[in-house]
Amino acid sequence: MIRAKKNFILQAVLWVLQGLLVGIGAIMPGISGGSLLYAFGIYAQMLEVLANPVKGIKKHWKMLSFVLAGVAIGFVGFAAVVEALLNWNEPVVICAFVGLIIGTLPSLWHEAGERGRNKWSVFSLTVSFIAITAIFIVFEHFWHVTIPHNTFGWILCGLIWGLGFVVPGLSSSNLLMFFGIYNILLGGIKDLNFSVVIPFVLSVLVVFLLLSKVMKLVLDKFHSVMSHCIFGFVSATTIMILPSFNTSWTNIAVYVICIIGGAVASFFFTKFSDKISEGKDELEKSGKTT
C-alpha cells in the first residue's frame, strides 16, 4: 500500500513535469507540442480522451488532470519566461529544446516499431521527412504570408496551433513566426488578453474535437506506418529548427553543450518515466490478481 502510494506520487509529479515541458515546448519556436506528447508516451491516451471524452476521461482522468495542469502552467505561466529567454538568446534556448527532442528519439523509434516494420513504414518515414523539410523551406524562403491581428486572425492561430498538438512534428509556433503574428499572440497569452485568448482556445478545441478521432483511427489501424510517419516529422523538424552554426567557435561550443545537455537530460527523464510507469502497471496487475 505504501509502495503503491509512493509510486503514484512519483507518477503524478512526472505527469505534471511532462505537461509542463509540453506547454513550454508548444510556445517555443520550432517545437511541436504533439511531438513531446508522443515522445513522453501520453499521446495515445490524450487522443483516446479527445476521441471519446466520456469513456476516455473515466479511464484516464488522473493522468489527464496532472498533465493538463502542467500544460497550463507551462503554456500560460511560462509565456513571459519563454519570451524573455528568446529575447535574451534565441539560438541557445532552441538548441536546448533540440537536445530535449533528440533525447526522446530512441523512445520514439522503439514505439514506432512495437508492431513491426516493413517497406511501407520506411516509405512513410521518408515521405514525411521530405514533406516537412519542403514545407519549412517554402515558408522560409518563398512564401511570406501574414495573418491579421483580429478575432479572425486569433481563430486561424488556434487552428494552426491545434494541428501542432494533433499532428506530432508539425511546429505551430514556427508557422506563426513565418506569418508574422507569433510575438503578438505570445504577448496576448502572457497578458491574459481575453480578446486574444478566447477565440484562440476555442479554435484549438475545435481542431482537437474534429481531428482526434481521425488520428486515433489511423493510429489504431495503421500503427507502424503512422508511427514512422510521425518519427519522420519529428526528425525533420528537429533538423530544420537548428540555428545557423556559421558563427564564432565560442557560440558553436555553447550550442553543442546545450544540445548534448538537453539530450542527456530528456533521455534519462524518459527512461525514468518509463520505469515509474512500468512499476505502476506491475502494482495494478498484482492488485487485480490478489
C-alpha positions in Angstrom: 0.0 0.0 0.0 2.8 2.4 1.0 4.7 1.4 -2.2 1.7 2.0 -4.4 1.1 5.4 -2.8 4.7 6.4 -3.3 4.7 5.2 -6.9 1.5 7.2 -7.6 3.1 10.3 -6.2 6.1 9.9 -8.4 3.9 9.2 -11.4 1.8 12.3 -10.7 4.9 14.5 -10.4 6.2 13.1 -13.7 2.8 13.8 -15.4 3.0 17.4 -14.2 6.6 17.8 -15.4 5.7 16.2 -18.8 2.8 18.6 -19.1 5.0 21.5 -18.1 7.5 20.7 -20.8 4.7 20.2 -23.4 3.3 23.6 -22.5 6.6 25.3 -22.7 7.5 23.4 -25.9 4.3 24.5 -27.6 5.4 28.1 -27.1 8.9 27.5 -28.3 9.6 28.2 -32.0 10.2 25.0 -33.9 8.9 22.7 -31.2 5.7 20.6 -31.6 3.6 20.1 -28.5 2.3 16.9 -30.1 5.9 15.6 -30.6 6.6 16.0 -26.9 3.2 14.3 -26.0 4.2 11.4 -28.3 7.7 11.2 -27.0 6.6 11.1 -23.4 4.2 8.2 -24.2 0.9 10.1 -23.4 -0.2 11.0 -26.9 -2.3 7.9 -27.4 -4.1 8.4 -24.1 -4.8 12.1 -24.9 -6.2 11.1 -28.3 -8.4 8.5 -26.6 -9.8 11.1 -24.3 -10.4 13.6 -27.1 -12.0 11.0 -29.4 -14.3 9.6 -26.8 -14.5 12.1 -23.8 -16.9 10.2 -21.6 -15.0 6.9 -21.8 -11.6 8.5 -22.1 -12.0 10.7 -19.1 -13.3 7.9 -17.0 -10.3 5.8 -17.9 -7.5 8.4 -17.9 -8.8 11.2 -15.6 -5.9 11.0 -13.2 -3.3 11.3 -15.9 -5.3 14.0 -17.7 -5.7 16.1 -14.6 -2.0 16.3 -13.8 -0.8 16.6 -17.4 -3.2 19.4 -18.2 -2.2 21.2 -15.0 1.4 21.0 -16.2 0.4 22.2 -19.7 -1.5 25.2 -18.3 1.4 26.2 -16.1 3.9 25.8 -18.9 1.8 27.4 -21.6 0.5 30.4 -19.7 2.7 30.7 -16.6 5.9 30.4 -18.6 4.9 32.5 -21.6 6.7 35.6 -20.2 9.7 33.5 -19.2 10.0 32.0 -22.7 9.6 35.4 -24.3 12.4 36.8 -22.1 14.7 33.8 -22.8 14.1 34.1 -26.6 14.8 37.8 -26.5 18.0 37.0 -24.4 19.4 34.3 -26.7 17.0 32.5 -29.0 19.6 30.1 -30.6 20.8 28.8 -27.2 17.2 28.2 -26.0 16.2 26.5 -29.2 19.4 24.3 -29.0 18.4 23.2 -25.5 14.9 22.1 -26.8 16.5 20.4 -29.9 18.5 18.4 -27.4 15.3 17.6 -25.5 13.7 16.2 -28.6 16.9 14.2 -29.7 16.9 12.5 -26.3 13.4 11.2 -26.9 14.2 9.8 -30.4 15.3 6.3 -29.1 12.0 6.0 -27.3 10.1 7.2 -30.4 11.9 4.7 -32.6 11.1 1.9 -30.2 7.4 2.9 -30.1 7.2 3.1 -33.9 8.5 -0.4 -34.3 6.4 -2.0 -31.5 4.1 -3.7 -34.1 6.9 -4.4 -36.6 8.4 -2.5 -39.5 8.0 -3.1 -43.3 8.7 -1.3 -46.5 5.6 0.9 -46.0 6.9 2.0 -42.7 10.2 3.1 -44.3 8.3 4.7 -47.1 6.1 6.8 -44.8 9.1 7.9 -42.7 11.0 9.0 -45.9 8.0 10.8 -47.4 7.1 12.6 -44.1 10.7 13.7 -43.6 10.9 15.1 -47.1 7.5 16.7 -46.9 8.1 18.6 -43.6 11.5 19.7 -44.8 10.0 21.1 -48.0 7.3 22.9 -46.1 9.9 24.6 -43.9 11.9 25.7 -46.9 8.9 27.0 -48.8 7.7 29.1 -45.8 11.1 30.4 -45.0 12.3 31.3 -48.5 9.4 31.6 -50.9 6.0 32.2 -49.3 5.6 35.1 -47.0 2.1 35.3 -45.6 0.7 37.5 -42.8 -2.3 36.9 -40.5 -4.5 39.9 -39.4 -4.3 40.9 -35.8 -8.0 40.5 -35.1 -10.5 37.8 -34.0 -10.3 36.1 -37.3 -6.5 36.0 -37.0 -6.6 34.6 -33.5 -9.0 31.8 -34.7 -6.6 31.0 -37.5 -3.7 30.9 -34.9 -5.8 28.5 -32.8 -6.5 26.2 -35.8 -2.8 26.1 -36.6 -1.7 25.6 -33.0 -4.2 22.8 -32.6 -2.7 21.0 -35.6 0.7 21.1 -33.8 -0.8 19.0 -31.0 -2.9 16.6 -33.0 -0.2 16.1 -35.7 3.2 15.5 -33.9 6.1 17.1 -35.7 4.2 20.0 -37.1 5.6 23.1 -35.4 2.7 25.6 -35.0 4.9 28.3 -33.5 7.3 28.2 -36.5 4.4 28.6 -38.9 3.0 31.6 -36.8 6.5 33.2 -36.9 6.5 32.9 -40.6 3.1 34.6 -40.7 4.4 37.4 -38.6 2.0 37.1 -35.7 3.8 34.8 -33.2 5.2 37.5 -30.8 1.8 39.4 -30.7 0.0 36.2 -29.9 2.5 35.3 -27.2 2.1 38.7 -25.7 -1.7 38.3 -25.7 -1.4 34.9 -23.9 1.1 36.3 -21.4 -1.1 39.3 -20.5 -4.3 37.1 -20.5 -5.9 39.3 -23.1 -9.3 37.6 -23.4 -10.0 39.1 -26.9 -7.0 37.0 -28.0 -7.2 34.0 -25.6 -10.9 33.1 -26.0 -11.0 32.8 -29.9 -7.6 31.2 -29.8 -8.5 28.5 -27.2 -12.0 27.8 -28.8 -10.4 27.2 -32.2 -7.8 24.9 -30.6 -10.6 22.8 -29.1 -12.4 22.6 -32.4 -9.3 21.1 -34.0 -9.0 18.6 -31.1 -12.6 17.5 -31.5 -12.6 17.3 -35.3 -9.2 15.5 -35.9 -8.6 13.5 -32.7 -10.9 10.6 -33.8 -9.4 10.5 -37.2 -5.8 10.4 -35.8 -6.8 7.7 -33.3 -8.4 5.6 -36.0 -5.4 5.9 -38.3 -3.0 5.0 -35.4 -5.1 2.0 -34.4 -5.4 0.6 -37.9 -2.0 1.7 -39.4 0.2 1.9 -36.3 3.5 1.1 -37.8 3.1 3.3 -40.9 1.7 6.3 -39.0 4.2 6.0 -36.1 7.1 6.0 -38.6 5.5 9.0 -40.4 5.4 10.8 -37.1 9.1 9.9 -36.5 9.9 11.4 -39.9 8.0 14.6 -38.9 9.8 14.9 -35.6 13.3 14.2 -37.1 12.8 16.7 -39.9 11.6 19.4 -37.5 14.5 18.9 -35.2 17.0 19.4 -38.0 15.2 22.3 -39.6 15.0 24.4 -36.4 18.7 24.2 -35.6 20.2 27.7 -35.6 23.0 28.6 -38.0 26.4 27.3 -37.0 28.0 30.0 -39.1 29.2 31.9 -36.1 32.1 32.1 -33.6 33.6 28.9 -32.1 32.5 30.1 -28.7 28.9 30.2 -29.8 29.2 26.8 -31.5 30.6 25.3 -28.3 27.7 26.7 -26.3 25.2 25.4 -28.9 26.7 21.9 -28.8 26.7 21.8 -25.0 23.1 22.9 -24.9 22.1 20.2 -27.4 24.0 17.4 -25.6 22.8 18.6 -22.2 19.2 18.6 -23.3 19.5 15.2 -25.0 21.1 13.6 -21.9 18.5 15.1 -19.6 15.5 14.1 -21.7 16.9 10.6 -22.4 17.2 9.8 -18.7 13.9 11.6 -17.9 12.1 9.4 -20.5 13.8 6.3 -19.0 12.9 7.2 -15.5 9.3 8.0 -16.6 9.1 4.6 -18.3 10.4 2.9 -15.2 7.8 4.6 -13.0 5.0 3.7 -15.4 6.1 0.0 -15.6 6.2 -0.1 -11.8 2.7 1.3 -11.6 1.4 -1.2 -14.1 3.0 -4.1 -12.2 1.4 -2.9 -9.0 -2.0 -2.6 -10.7 -1.7 -6.2 -12.1 -0.6 -7.6 -8.8 -3.6 -5.8 -7.1 -6.0 -7.4 -9.6 -4.6 -10.9 -9.0 -4.8 -10.8 -5.2 
